[in-house]
Amino acid sequence: MLGLRDLQAAFAAYLKGEDRSDLADAVMGDTISASARLRVHRHHVGQSLAEALAATFPTVRALVGEAFFRTMALEFVMENLPVQPVLAEYGEGFPAFVSGYGPAAALAYLADMARLDWALNLAFHAPLEARLAAPDLAGRSAEQLFELKVSLAAGSTLVRSPWPIDRIWHAAQPGATLGTVSLEEGPASVVVLRRPDDAAFASLTRSEAAFLEALGGGASLGEASEAALAVEPAFDAAKTLARLLALQAFAALQH
């Protein structure tokens, strides 16, 4: 009889597709044999995890279709069983898997759509925290604002892609009327944000994306503005900051 640790390891290996005849002695059978019970369980685990991935990556599923997505998801599951009990946290490695998935090679944008779906999932499950608002900056001098460092709100992610991921996402939604999206419309950058009841994203210009990326790297508002100006000389720091504050993109200042 296998010890507990060996039994768990053998069972995990079996779920990944390995033939583990030594498990039969650890499973009781009656009218259904032990090996048949194990096969049923492996099938159930695979299908359940594939359904969890479909819920987390709905845009990817819509783009490739149910059958293609399930086949792709099952292959991912066989290589990547969950390591935590919360299924909402399962699938972090799926975008990287999609990028190397041979049958999807013709859909060069698909991995970035998976990244966007994952970012929306992270935002949706992020805690709701206080946000920075325009009145919080009132009374600060230009020099103080230049040196101020702000952080993106919990669950927020900057997603950049060489493809028009924002338009592809909208076109893939149920009942969408956007029509055909040309891949020549890219690149695109979006900031994914936690909302009171859900998650959403806002499209960004190249300079706005450079501004947010610099802030995420620890730059001050002034330094981030300089980074954006290097991308687009016409960048308007005040206008961009006002827009991002209206989107509630930043966490409240820590005092």
N, C-alpha and C positions, 0 to 999 in steps of 0.2 A: 504494500500500500504506500502510495506517495505521501510524503510529509506535506504540511500545509503550503509551505513556500514553493516546493517543487510542483505541487498540484496547481497552484495559481499560475506559475510560469508555463506549465504544460497547457493549461486551459487557454491562456492568452495566445500561445503559439498556435493552438488549434483554431482559435477564432480568426487568426491571420491566414489560415489555409493549410497549415502543416498537418501531416498525417500523424496523429498521436494515438496509437493503439493502446498505449498504457493508460489512457483515460477511461477505457471501457470498464475497468475493474472498480473505478471510483463512482460510477453512475449506475443506479439501480434501474432495471428494466422489468417490465411485466409483459403485457401484450405488445408493447413497443420495445424493441431492442435498445440497449444502451447506445450503440453507434447511431441508431436512427434518432434517438433523443438528442444526441450531440449535434447531428446535422441540422435538426430543426432549430436548435438554439443558435447555431452559427448563422443560419439563414435569417432568423429573427433579429439578431444583433446587427447584422449587415444592413438589413432593410430599415431598421429603426434609425441607425446612424445616418443612412443616406437620406431619410426623411428630415432629420435634423439639419443636415447640410442644405437641403432644398429650402428649408425655412429661413436659413441664414443667408443664402445666396440666391434670392428669388430672381434677380436680374439675369444672372448667368443661366439659370434654368429656363427663363423665358426666351433667351437668345438661342439656346441650342436645342430646346425641346425636352420633353419629359424623359423619353427613352435614352437619348444621348447623355443627359445629365445623370440619370440613375447609374448607367454603366460607368461613367467617369467617377461618380461619387463612391461607388462600391470598390473601385480600384484604389481610391484614396483611403477608404476605410481599412482595407486589408493591410495597408502599409502604416496606418496611423490610427491606432486605437486611442480612445480618450485617456487622458492621464488625470482628469479631474471629474467630479461628479456632476457638474453643471453643464448641460448640453449647449447653453448659450455661449459658453466659452470654448466650444469645440469647433475647430475649423481654421485656426490661425494659419496653419501651413497650407491651406487649400489654394490660395492664389499662386504660391510658388509651384505647387503641384500642377495647376492648370497651365502655367507657363511652359512646363516641360512635357505636357501630355500630347503625345504624337498625333492622335486623331483630331485634336483641336488646333493643330499648327497653322491651318489656313486662317484662323480667327485670331490674328495677332493682338487684337485689343481685348481679348476675353480675360486674360489674367488681370488687366487693369480694372475691368468691370468687377472681377472678384474682389480686388482690393477695395473698390468703392463700396461694395456690398458689406465687406467685413468692417470697414470704417463706420458705416451706418449702424451695424450691429453693436459695435463698441459704444457708439454714442448713445444708442437707445438704452443700453444697460448701465450707463455711467450715472453716478449720483448727481442729483440736482444741487448745485451750489450757487452761492451769491455771485453775481456778475458785475463787472466794471461798467459804470454808466457815465455819461458825459458830466453830470454834476460832480462826480468824484474827482474830476480833474480841474474843476473851476478854481480860480485863484492862483494856479501855478504859473510861474513865469515861463517864457519860451526856453530859457536855459534849463529849468527844472524838467520841463517836458522832454527836452532833448536827451536828458540823462536818465529819464524814467524807464524802468524795465517792467514789462507786463507779460503775463503768461496766458496762453490759450486756456479756455475753460475746460474742465474735466470732460473727457470723451471727445474732444475736438481733434480733428486730424486734417492735415493738408495733404491732398492727393493730387499728384501731377502726372500727366500722361502725354505721350505724343499723339494720342488719339482724342477725338471729341467725345470723351466719356460722359459729359453732362448731357449732350444731345442723344447719345445712344441710350442712356439710362431713361430719359423721358420717353423715347420712342418705344422702349420695351415695356412700359407700364400698361396694365390692362385698360383698354379703351382709349389708348393714345391716338392722337390725330396728327402727330408730327410728320408722318410720312417717312420717306427714305432719307437716311442720313449718309452723307458722303464722308468717307474717311479722310478726304482731303481738307475737311473743315478743321482738323486738329492743328496744333495740340490744344489741350485744355487743362486747367487747374481748378480745383474746387476745395472749399473748406467745409468739412462735415461738422455739424453742430448738434448738441443735445437740445431738444425742445421740451417744454413742459410735459407733453404727452407722447412725443415720438422723437424721431431724428430727421434731419434734413441737411441739404447742402446748398451752398451758394457758389455760383461760378465767379471766378476771379480773372482779372487781367494779368498779364505777365508780370507787371510791376507790383500789383497787389500780392501776387504769389511770392515774389521775391521779398517783399516787405514782411509777410507772415513767416516765411522760412527763416529770415534773419532773426525775427523775434523769438522763434522757436529754438534758435541756436544760442540764445542768451544775449542778443544785442539789445541796446537801448532803442527807444523810439527814434532818436536822431540817427543812430547808426543804421537802423533798419531803413530809414528814409533814404539814406545815402546809397544803400544797396539797391533800392528800388529805382532811384534816379540813374544808376549805372545801367539799368535795363531799359528804362524809358525816361528820357530827359524831361518829358512833360508831366511826370508823376506829380500828383497833388497830394501831399502828405496829410493835410488837414481834411480834405474831402474823404480820403481813404480811411483815416482814423474815425471820422464821424460815421461812415458806413459800417465799419466793423463794430463800433460801439452800439449802433442801432441793431445789429445782428446778434448782440450779446455774445460776441466771440471770445471775450477775455474774462478771466477769473477776477474776482474782486481783489483789490490791493490788500496785502497783509500789513498790518500795523504792529 
